[in-house]
């Protein structure tokens, strides 16, 4: 067994995780209806599934994060409210978004990536790309 492998959530907990993600999704939709896209993004990124190996859970969480990402209109304004603790996990999700090949998603991810790199520096990119264990 790999060191640290016990930190990963296995498939037997997948249903409980999916239920939490569904709850998070409802909270995000509520925040978006209140015109609070940055709060929705923070909620989406909190407790993200980078420690989960189950692909269903990762996909479910990506859908939630994607919904929040696509609602961001003011990228500059987003960073005035987004704490640096979110930067690395956000970068991972931006790369996941770019990997979809979906034009609107890629455009949004590139807009955010540019501003995130200005704020967080190249280290954020390197940490995201180098961490092949904790994937989103």
C-alpha positions in Angstrom: 0.0 0.0 0.0 1.3 3.5 -0.9 2.1 5.9 1.9 -0.9 8.2 2.2 -3.2 5.9 0.3 -5.5 5.7 3.3 -6.4 9.4 2.7 -8.1 8.5 -0.5 -11.8 7.9 -0.5 -12.6 4.6 -2.0 -15.7 3.5 -4.1 -17.6 2.1 -1.1 -18.1 5.7 0.1 -19.1 6.9 -3.3 -22.8 7.1 -2.7 -22.3 9.3 0.4 -19.9 11.5 -1.5 -22.4 11.8 -4.4 -25.1 12.8 -1.9 -22.8 15.6 -0.5 -22.0 16.8 -4.0 -25.8 16.9 -4.8 -26.3 19.0 -1.7 -23.4 21.3 -2.7 -25.0 21.6 -6.1 -28.3 22.8 -4.7 -26.4 25.4 -2.5 -24.5 26.6 -5.6 -27.7 27.0 -7.6 -29.2 29.0 -4.8 -26.1 31.3 -4.6 -26.2 31.8 -8.4 -29.9 32.8 -8.2 -28.8 35.3 -5.6 -26.2 36.7 -8.1 -23.3 35.5 -5.9 -21.1 33.7 -8.4 -17.8 34.0 -6.4 -19.5 32.5 -3.3 -20.8 29.7 -5.6 -17.3 29.0 -6.9 -15.9 29.0 -3.3 -18.6 26.5 -2.3 -17.8 24.4 -5.4 -14.1 24.3 -4.6 -14.5 23.6 -0.9 -14.0 20.0 0.0 -13.2 19.2 -3.7 -12.7 15.7 -4.8 -9.0 15.8 -5.4 -8.5 13.1 -2.7 -11.1 10.9 -4.3 -10.3 8.1 -6.8 -13.8 7.2 -7.8 -14.4 8.6 -11.3 -18.1 9.0 -10.8 -17.5 11.3 -7.8 -14.8 13.3 -9.7 -17.2 13.7 -12.6 -20.1 14.8 -10.4 -17.9 17.3 -8.6 -16.5 18.6 -12.0 -20.1 19.3 -13.1 -20.7 21.4 -10.0 -17.4 23.3 -10.3 -18.0 23.8 -14.0 -21.4 25.3 -13.3 -19.9 27.8 -10.9 -16.9 28.6 -13.2 -19.2 29.4 -16.2 -21.2 31.8 -14.1 -18.2 34.0 -13.4 -18.5 37.2 -15.5 -16.1 39.5 -13.8 -12.8 37.6 -13.5 -10.9 40.5 -12.0 -13.6 41.0 -9.4 -13.6 37.3 -8.6 -10.0 37.5 -7.5 -10.6 40.4 -5.2 -13.0 38.0 -3.3 -11.2 34.7 -3.8 -8.7 33.7 -1.1 -5.3 32.3 -2.2 -6.1 29.0 -0.5 -8.3 28.2 -3.5 -5.7 29.0 -6.2 -4.1 25.6 -6.6 -7.4 23.6 -6.7 -8.9 26.2 -9.1 -5.9 25.7 -11.4 -6.5 21.9 -11.4 -10.1 22.5 -12.4 -9.1 25.0 -15.1 -6.9 22.3 -16.7 -9.8 19.8 -16.5 -12.0 22.4 -18.2 -9.4 22.9 -20.9 -9.2 19.1 -21.5 -12.9 19.0 -22.4 -12.3 20.7 -25.7 -15.7 22.5 -25.3 -15.2 26.0 -26.8 -17.1 28.1 -24.2 -15.6 26.1 -21.4 -12.1 26.5 -22.8 -12.6 30.2 -23.4 -13.7 30.8 -19.8 -10.9 28.6 -18.4 -8.3 30.5 -20.4 -9.7 33.9 -19.2 -9.5 32.7 -15.6 -6.1 31.0 -16.1 -4.5 34.2 -17.3 -5.6 36.2 -14.3 -4.9 33.3 -11.9 -1.3 33.0 -13.2 -0.9 36.8 -12.8 -2.0 36.5 -9.1 -0.5 33.1 -8.1 2.5 32.9 -10.3 4.1 30.0 -12.2 4.3 27.9 -9.0 0.6 27.4 -9.1 0.8 26.0 -12.6 3.8 23.8 -11.6 2.1 22.4 -8.5 -1.1 21.7 -10.5 0.7 19.8 -13.3 3.2 18.0 -11.0 0.6 16.6 -8.7 -0.5 13.5 -10.6 -1.8 11.7 -7.5 -4.5 14.2 -6.4 -6.3 14.7 -9.7 -9.7 16.3 -10.2 
